[in-house]
Amino acid sequence: MELSENKSKLTIAGILSLISLPLGILVLMTMMIIPLPPGLLDVFFTTNILVSLIILMVALQTFRPLDFSSFPTVLLFATVLRLGLNVASTRIVLSKGHTGTDAAGNVIEAFGNFVIANDYVVGIFVFAILIIINLVVITKGAGRVSEVSARFTLDAMPGKQMAIDADLGAGVISSEEAKEKRESIEKEADFYGAMDGASKFVKGDAIAAILILIINVVGGLIIGTTQYDMSFGDASQNYVILSVGDGLVAQIPSLLLAMATAVIVTRISSNHDLSGQISNEVGITKAWVPAAGVILLIGFIPGMPNLLFVFFGILAALTGYYFHKKSKNQSNLEEKLVEAEKSEEDQDKIELQEVTDNSAISIQLGYGLIKLVDQDNTGPLVSRVTGVRRQVSKELGFILPSVRITDDLSLGANEYTIKIGQTIIGQNQVFPDKLLAIPGDSSDIKLSGIDVKDPSFNMDATWIEKFHRDKAENAGYMIVTPEAVVATHLNQILAKHAGDLIGQDEVQELLDNLQKSSPKLVDTVIPKIIPLNQLTGVLKILLTESVPIKDLKRVLELLSNINISNLSVSDIAETLRPALIGLLIQKICPLNKPLSVITLSPEMEQIIINALKDQNSNGLMLDPKFTQSMIKAIANSYEKASSEGNSPIFLTSPVIRRDLSNLIRNNIEDLNVLSFTELPENRKVQVIATIENNNENEKKNEETK
């Protein structure tokens, strides 16, 4: 029964929500066409003032401008409502103004008598002052701020989009978070663009108020003296009071909406509403105490209202003391909270002192970088590292070990190191109070700052001050935060050393998870066909060569169908590669694009094959000069392709693939080596470079000479 009642209520509420806006527009149109009785006009004027106050209060309570994203549309409807009331009131003033000052209702009469006080000149001047305040000061300033905000927001959009793409590429944020951020940027641009136009409503409304007042006064005097045979004094008495009262009733809501517009466009995003933000920023003891002193000194000047100035001086001093006590108490409270949090043992959070010799992955920070992790015992770096760990784990197919973040006083203030086990794999420095600006293709200006090389991709970059961010983004630079620099560096290292990070515990965890869906398969393969330690070795080799192991079920199915009794761990991994290599290829190159390939000439391959046969499979040993020349040529081809936006692979014969991969990987880390038999049939291949035997050519030239 209650459920049906709730549904009924929701249905009624939905119907009211649907018809409220069209109904409001219909009322506005009716108001402009059909004459309204004075009593109903009083209701509408009061409603107009209430609506304007509510809009202003909402604007004051927002934390950021986008919290009131419907403001431009609300401003339009509020302006149209007020103009509609002006039309309705003007009709009554001009048609029934001769009957007395209460012809247009009690609200207009009360406002007119209160301001004019039987002095027409004073009333008109007061109204003019209100118009000047609204039009010249508030409306003009808000319009200028809206225009500038709209322009700068649109100019900064490309830089913000690049920053989101960089975070997404580094694994710091997910695709859903990136989508939300892009939508937020677009919404912000649309909002400030709409506000630039909406500010014109307020300006036009102020101008319309002046014209309406003139029309009411002039038209009323003409109608009263000509049609109703009123004296000029009586006509002035009635029509000026009615006109000024009508203008005031309309101008006060207009002034409130102009203030709301100014508040919205000048609002800076904060964790507090406007009153809270102002209180926190103005409550500085060092500002109140000198001000109190100056007011007290003025109070002792002869001829001044001494008691008044002394009173306000003492009040200012007491206010400064209050803010001092409040700030001190807040600081003490924050220190107690920090101490309490440090005393709690939270296994989900990374503490600086949590250092063990068994950490598979660790980051050591200089003392100047502790602020990156010491904010509320979490810090921006911790969340970044967690995001990188999640993203890399998803790409590789197993859960990476936790990353330990510790301080190291032996490092420089801004230095950091990244360790795999106890071995330092990466080391660089970041500046926590600056931003890293990486130039894009369209960057045409040089930024002032500290010139460095990006630790992840060895690109030219500059550490700049934070207040230069907008300038850099508008110039086409990609802006990266210090914690993002460290996280991206970590991302690169984890991907390159994935084989060192998987052990028997991680493999067993993968098997336990697979057993839930394929128990027979796991029981058949492990350990009957292959023991856990041997399977771990196979997976290590695959990961070392960047082959993902996400499809563990397929790995076990392949192992169940091959005889591995006489095969080494390396041989088993080589056997599995053709079935798993598609995961690697699709990560390197999209399906709809040809795969860029670097290969050896037939002569070069034959030399390597012969050398491998002569050495009885004890390892590939080539002539040092020949090896150096070949590696140099491959590296040059790879760097050229990478600079052109390609991600090439090295393609060679299956016989020498493994040995050649070990040789190339020791010299060119990011180049993957595949055999001809591993290429999927549906992938198109584009040979971008063929490595020739330059040593042989040099010998022929020498013999010719």
Backbone hydrogen bonds, N-H to C=O, Kabsch-Sander energy under -0.5 kcal/mol:
donor,donor_aa,acceptor,acceptor_aa,energy
5,E,1,M,-2.0
6,N,2,E,-2.3
7,K,3,L,-2.1
8,S,4,S,-2.1
9,K,5,E,-2.4
10,L,6,N,-2.8
11,T,7,K,-2.2
12,I,8,S,-2.4
13,A,9,K,-2.9
14,G,10,L,-2.4
15,I,11,T,-2.3
16,L,12,I,-2.6
17,S,13,A,-2.3
18,L,14,G,-1.9
19,I,15,I,-2.1
20,S,16,L,-1.6
21,L,17,S,-0.6
23,L,19,I,-2.4
24,G,20,S,-2.3
25,I,21,L,-2.1
26,L,22,P,-2.1
27,V,23,L,-2.1
28,L,24,G,-2.0
29,M,25,I,-2.2
30,T,26,L,-2.3
31,M,27,V,-2.4
32,M,28,L,-1.4
33,I,29,M,-1.1
34,I,30,T,-2.9
41,L,37,P,-1.9
42,D,38,P,-2.0
43,V,39,G,-1.6
44,F,40,L,-2.1
45,F,41,L,-2.5
46,T,42,D,-2.2
47,T,43,V,-2.3
48,N,44,F,-2.3
49,I,45,F,-2.0
50,L,46,T,-2.2
51,V,47,T,-2.7
52,S,48,N,-2.0
53,L,49,I,-2.1
54,I,50,L,-2.4
55,I,51,V,-2.3
56,L,52,S,-2.1
57,M,53,L,-2.5
58,V,54,I,-2.5
59,A,55,I,-2.1
60,L,56,L,-1.8
61,Q,57,M,-1.5
62,T,58,V,-0.8
67,D,64,R,-1.9
68,F,65,P,-1.8
69,S,66,L,-1.1
71,F,68,F,-1.8
74,V,70,S,-2.5
75,L,71,F,-3.1
76,L,72,P,-1.7
77,F,73,T,-2.1
78,A,74,V,-2.5
79,T,75,L,-2.2
80,V,76,L,-2.4
81,L,77,F,-2.4
82,R,78,A,-2.0
83,L,79,T,-2.4
84,G,80,V,-2.4
85,L,81,L,-2.0
86,N,82,R,-2.0
87,V,83,L,-2.0
88,A,84,G,-2.2
89,S,85,L,-2.9
90,T,86,N,-2.5
91,R,87,V,-1.8
92,I,88,A,-1.5
93,V,89,S,-3.0
94,L,90,T,-2.4
95,S,91,R,-1.7
96,K,92,I,-2.9
97,G,93,V,-1.0
99,T,96,K,-1.5
100,G,97,G,-1.1
103,A,100,G,-1.3
105,G,102,D,-1.2
109,E,105,G,-1.5
110,A,106,N,-2.6
111,F,107,V,-2.3
112,G,108,I,-2.4
113,N,109,E,-2.7
114,F,110,A,-2.2
115,V,111,F,-2.0
116,I,112,G,-2.5
117,A,113,N,-1.5
119,D,116,I,-1.3
123,G,119,D,-2.0
124,I,120,Y,-2.4
125,F,121,V,-2.2
126,V,122,V,-2.5
127,F,123,G,-2.1
128,A,124,I,-2.2
129,I,125,F,-2.3
130,L,126,V,-2.1
131,I,127,F,-2.0
132,I,128,A,-2.4
133,I,129,I,-2.6
134,N,130,L,-2.2
135,L,131,I,-3.3
136,V,132,I,-2.0
137,V,132,I,-1.2
137,V,133,I,-0.5
138,I,133,I,-2.2
139,T,134,N,-2.9
140,K,135,L,-1.0
141,G,137,V,-1.7
142,A,138,I,-2.7
143,G,139,T,-2.3
144,R,140,K,-1.9
145,V,141,G,-2.4
146,S,142,A,-2.4
147,E,143,G,-2.0
148,V,144,R,-2.4
149,S,145,V,-2.8
150,A,146,S,-2.3
151,R,147,E,-1.9
152,F,148,V,-2.6
153,T,149,S,-2.3
154,L,150,A,-1.9
155,D,151,R,-2.1
156,A,152,F,-1.9
157,M,153,T,-0.6
157,M,154,L,-0.7
160,K,156,A,-2.0
161,Q,157,M,-2.5
162,M,158,P,-2.2
163,A,159,G,-2.0
164,I,160,K,-2.0
165,D,161,Q,-2.2
166,A,162,M,-2.3
167,D,163,A,-2.2
168,L,164,I,-2.4
169,G,165,D,-2.5
170,A,166,A,-1.9
171,G,168,L,-0.9
172,V,167,D,-2.0
173,I,167,D,-1.0
178,A,174,S,-2.4
179,K,175,S,-2.2
180,E,176,E,-2.3
181,K,177,E,-2.4
182,R,178,A,-2.4
183,E,179,K,-2.4
184,S,180,E,-2.2
185,I,181,K,-2.2
186,E,182,R,-2.5
187,K,183,E,-2.6
188,E,184,S,-2.3
189,A,185,I,-2.3
190,D,186,E,-2.5
191,F,187,K,-2.4
192,Y,188,E,-2.4
193,G,189,A,-2.0
194,A,190,D,-2.4
195,M,191,F,-2.5
196,D,192,Y,-1.7
197,G,193,G,-1.2
198,A,194,A,-2.8
199,S,195,M,-2.1
200,K,197,G,-1.1
201,F,198,A,-1.3
202,V,198,A,-1.0
203,K,199,S,-1.7
204,G,200,K,-2.6
205,D,201,F,-2.3
206,A,202,V,-2.0
207,I,203,K,-1.9
208,A,204,G,-2.4
209,A,205,D,-1.8
210,I,206,A,-1.3
211,L,207,I,-1.9
212,I,208,A,-2.6
213,L,209,A,-2.1
214,I,210,I,-2.2
215,I,211,L,-2.5
216,N,212,I,-2.7
217,V,213,L,-2.6
218,V,214,I,-2.7
219,G,215,I,-2.5
220,G,216,N,-2.1
221,L,217,V,-2.3
222,I,218,V,-2.2
223,I,219,G,-2.6
224,G,220,G,-3.0
225,T,221,L,-2.1
226,T,222,I,-2.0
227,Q,223,I,-2.0
228,Y,223,I,-1.1
230,M,224,G,-2.6
235,A,231,S,-2.6
236,S,232,F,-2.4
237,Q,233,G,-2.5
238,N,234,D,-2.2
239,Y,235,A,-2.7
240,V,236,S,-1.8
241,I,236,S,-0.6
241,I,237,Q,-0.8
242,L,238,N,-2.3
243,S,239,Y,-2.6
244,V,240,V,-2.8
245,G,241,I,-2.5
246,D,242,L,-2.5
247,G,243,S,-2.6
248,L,244,V,-2.7
249,V,245,G,-2.5
250,A,246,D,-1.7
251,Q,247,G,-2.6
252,I,248,L,-2.5
254,S,250,A,-1.4
255,L,251,Q,-2.8
256,L,252,I,-2.1
257,L,253,P,-2.4
258,A,254,S,-2.2
259,M,255,L,-2.1
260,A,256,L,-2.2
261,T,257,L,-2.5
262,A,258,A,-2.3
263,V,259,M,-2.5
264,I,260,A,-2.3
265,V,261,T,-2.3
266,T,262,A,-1.7
267,R,263,V,-0.5
267,R,264,I,-0.9
270,S,63,F,-2.1
274,L,60,L,-2.1
277,Q,273,D,-2.8
278,I,274,L,-2.7
279,S,275,S,-2.3
280,N,276,G,-2.2
281,E,277,Q,-2.0
282,V,278,I,-2.9
283,G,279,S,-1.6
284,I,282,V,-2.7
285,T,283,G,-0.5
287,A,284,I,-1.4
288,W,284,I,-1.6
289,V,285,T,-2.3
291,A,287,A,-1.3
292,A,288,W,-2.4
293,G,289,V,-2.0
294,V,290,P,-2.3
295,I,291,A,-2.2
296,L,292,A,-2.1
297,L,293,G,-2.0
298,I,294,V,-2.2
299,G,295,I,-1.7
300,F,296,L,-0.8
300,F,297,L,-0.9
301,I,298,I,-1.6
304,M,301,I,-1.7
306,N,304,M,-2.1
309,F,305,P,-2.0
310,V,306,N,-2.7
311,F,307,L,-2.3
312,F,308,L,-2.2
313,G,309,F,-2.2
314,I,310,V,-2.6
315,L,311,F,-2.3
316,A,312,F,-2.3
317,A,313,G,-2.1
318,L,314,I,-2.5
319,T,315,L,-2.1
320,G,316,A,-2.3
321,Y,317,A,-2.1
322,Y,318,L,-2.2
323,F,319,T,-2.3
324,H,320,G,-1.9
325,K,321,Y,-2.3
326,K,322,Y,-2.5
327,S,323,F,-2.5
328,K,324,H,-2.2
329,N,325,K,-2.6
330,Q,326,K,-2.2
331,S,327,S,-2.2
332,N,328,K,-2.2
333,L,329,N,-2.3
334,E,330,Q,-2.4
335,E,331,S,-2.2
336,K,332,N,-2.1
337,L,333,L,-2.3
338,V,334,E,-2.3
339,E,335,E,-2.3
340,A,336,K,-2.4
341,E,337,L,-2.4
342,K,338,V,-2.2
343,S,339,E,-1.5
344,E,340,A,-0.8
344,E,341,E,-0.5
346,D,344,E,-1.0
347,Q,345,E,-0.6
349,K,346,D,-1.1
351,E,349,K,-0.6
354,E,351,E,-1.3
355,V,353,Q,-2.0
359,S,356,T,-1.2
361,I,402,S,-0.8
362,S,419,K,-1.9
363,I,404,R,-3.2
364,Q,417,T,-2.4
365,L,406,T,-2.4
366,G,415,E,-2.3
368,G,413,A,-1.2
369,L,366,G,-2.0
369,L,413,A,-0.5
370,I,367,Y,-0.9
372,L,369,L,-1.8
373,V,370,I,-2.0
374,D,370,I,-1.4
376,D,374,D,-0.8
377,N,374,D,-0.6
378,T,375,Q,-1.7
379,G,375,Q,-1.8
381,L,372,L,-2.2
382,V,372,L,-0.5
382,V,378,T,-0.6
383,S,379,G,-1.1
384,R,380,P,-1.8
385,V,381,L,-2.8
386,T,382,V,-2.3
387,G,383,S,-2.1
388,V,384,R,-2.4
389,R,385,V,-2.7
390,R,386,T,-2.2
391,Q,387,G,-2.3
392,V,388,V,-2.8
393,S,389,R,-2.1
394,K,390,R,-1.9
395,E,391,Q,-1.9
396,L,392,V,-2.6
397,G,393,S,-2.5
398,F,393,S,-0.7
400,L,398,F,-0.6
404,R,361,I,-2.4
404,R,402,S,-0.6
406,T,363,I,-2.7
406,T,404,R,-0.5
408,D,365,L,-2.7
411,L,408,D,-1.6
415,E,412,G,-1.4
416,Y,428,N,-2.6
417,T,364,Q,-2.0
418,I,426,G,-2.9
419,K,362,S,-2.8
420,I,423,T,-2.3
421,G,360,A,-2.6
421,G,419,K,-0.6
423,T,420,I,-1.6
425,I,418,I,-2.9
425,I,423,T,-0.6
426,G,418,I,-1.8
428,N,416,Y,-1.9
430,V,414,N,-2.3
434,K,431,F,-1.9
435,L,464,I,-2.5
436,L,480,V,-2.9
437,A,435,L,-0.6
437,A,462,T,-3.3
438,I,436,L,-0.6
438,I,478,M,-2.8
443,S,440,G,-1.1
444,D,475,A,-0.5
447,L,445,I,-0.5
450,I,463,W,-1.9
451,D,449,G,-0.7
452,V,461,A,-2.8
454,D,459,M,-3.7
458,N,454,D,-2.1
461,A,452,V,-2.4
462,T,437,A,-2.0
463,W,450,I,-2.7
464,I,435,L,-3.2
464,I,462,T,-0.6
466,K,433,D,-0.6
468,H,465,E,-1.7
469,R,466,K,-1.6
472,A,468,H,-2.3
473,E,469,R,-2.8
474,N,470,D,-2.3
475,A,471,K,-1.2
476,G,473,E,-1.4
477,Y,472,A,-2.5
478,M,438,I,-3.1
479,I,477,Y,-0.6
480,V,436,L,-2.7
485,V,481,T,-1.8
486,V,482,P,-1.9
487,A,483,E,-2.3
488,T,484,A,-2.6
489,H,485,V,-2.1
490,L,486,V,-2.5
491,N,487,A,-2.5
492,Q,488,T,-2.0
493,I,489,H,-2.0
494,L,490,L,-2.8
495,A,491,N,-1.9
496,K,492,Q,-1.7
497,H,493,I,-1.9
498,A,495,A,-0.7
500,D,497,H,-1.0
501,L,498,A,-1.3
502,I,498,A,-0.7
507,V,503,G,-2.3
508,Q,504,Q,-2.7
509,E,505,D,-1.9
510,L,506,E,-1.9
511,L,507,V,-2.3
512,D,508,Q,-2.6
513,N,509,E,-1.9
514,L,510,L,-2.2
515,Q,511,L,-2.3
516,K,512,D,-0.7
516,K,513,N,-0.7
517,S,514,L,-1.1
518,S,514,L,-2.9
522,V,518,S,-1.7
523,D,519,P,-2.4
524,T,520,K,-2.0
525,V,521,L,-2.0
526,I,522,V,-2.7
529,I,525,V,-1.7
530,I,525,V,-2.2
535,L,531,P,-2.2
536,T,532,L,-2.4
537,G,533,N,-1.8
538,V,534,Q,-2.0
539,L,535,L,-2.4
540,K,536,T,-2.2
541,I,537,G,-1.8
542,L,538,V,-2.1
543,L,539,L,-2.5
544,T,540,K,-2.3
545,E,541,I,-1.3
546,S,543,L,-2.1
547,V,542,L,-2.7
549,I,396,L,-2.6
552,L,550,K,-1.3
555,V,551,D,-1.4
556,L,552,L,-2.3
557,E,553,K,-2.1
558,L,554,R,-2.3
559,L,555,V,-2.2
560,S,556,L,-1.9
561,N,557,E,-0.6
561,N,558,L,-1.1
562,I,559,L,-0.8
564,I,562,I,-0.8
567,L,564,I,-1.3
572,I,568,S,-2.3
573,A,569,V,-2.3
574,E,570,S,-2.2
575,T,571,D,-1.9
576,L,572,I,-1.9
577,R,573,A,-1.5
579,A,576,L,-1.0
580,L,576,L,-0.9
580,L,577,R,-1.3
581,I,577,R,-2.1
583,L,580,L,-1.4
584,L,580,L,-0.6
585,I,581,I,-2.4
586,Q,582,G,-2.4
587,K,583,L,-0.8
588,I,584,L,-1.5
589,C,585,I,-2.8
593,K,590,P,-1.4
595,L,684,K,-3.3
596,S,594,P,-0.6
597,V,686,Q,-2.5
598,I,649,I,-2.7
599,T,689,A,-2.1
600,L,651,L,-0.6
601,S,691,I,-2.3
605,E,601,S,-2.3
606,Q,602,P,-2.1
607,I,603,E,-1.9
608,I,604,M,-1.9
609,I,605,E,-2.6
610,N,606,Q,-2.6
611,A,607,I,-2.1
612,L,608,I,-2.1
613,K,609,I,-2.1
614,D,610,N,-2.4
615,Q,611,A,-1.1
616,N,613,K,-1.5
617,S,612,L,-1.4
618,N,615,Q,-1.2
621,M,619,G,-0.7
622,L,620,L,-0.5
627,T,623,D,-3.1
628,Q,624,P,-2.8
629,S,625,K,-2.2
630,M,626,F,-2.2
631,I,627,T,-2.7
632,K,628,Q,-2.2
633,A,629,S,-2.0
634,I,630,M,-2.5
635,A,631,I,-2.7
636,N,632,K,-2.3
637,S,633,A,-2.0
638,Y,634,I,-2.5
639,E,635,A,-2.6
640,K,636,N,-2.2
641,A,637,S,-2.1
642,S,638,Y,-2.4
643,S,639,E,-2.2
644,E,640,K,-0.9
645,G,642,S,-1.6
646,N,641,A,-2.5
649,I,596,S,-2.0
650,F,672,N,-3.1
651,L,598,I,-2.8
651,L,649,I,-0.6
652,T,674,L,-2.1
656,I,653,S,-0.6
657,R,653,S,-0.8
660,L,656,I,-2.6
661,S,657,R,-2.4
662,N,658,R,-2.0
663,L,659,D,-1.8
664,I,660,L,-2.6
665,R,661,S,-2.8
666,N,662,N,-1.2
667,N,664,I,-1.4
668,I,664,I,-3.9
671,L,668,I,-1.0
672,N,670,D,-0.6
674,L,650,F,-3.1
674,L,672,N,-0.5
676,F,652,T,-1.5
678,E,675,S,-1.2
679,L,676,F,-0.9
683,R,680,P,-1.3
686,Q,595,L,-2.7
688,I,597,V,-2.5
688,I,686,Q,-0.7
689,A,597,V,-1.1
691,I,599,T,-2.8
694,N,692,E,-1.3
697,N,693,N,-1.4
698,E,694,N,-2.1
699,K,695,N,-2.0
700,K,696,E,-2.2
701,N,697,N,-1.9
702,E,698,E,-2.1
703,E,699,K,-2.5
704,T,700,K,-2.0
705,K,701,N,-1.8
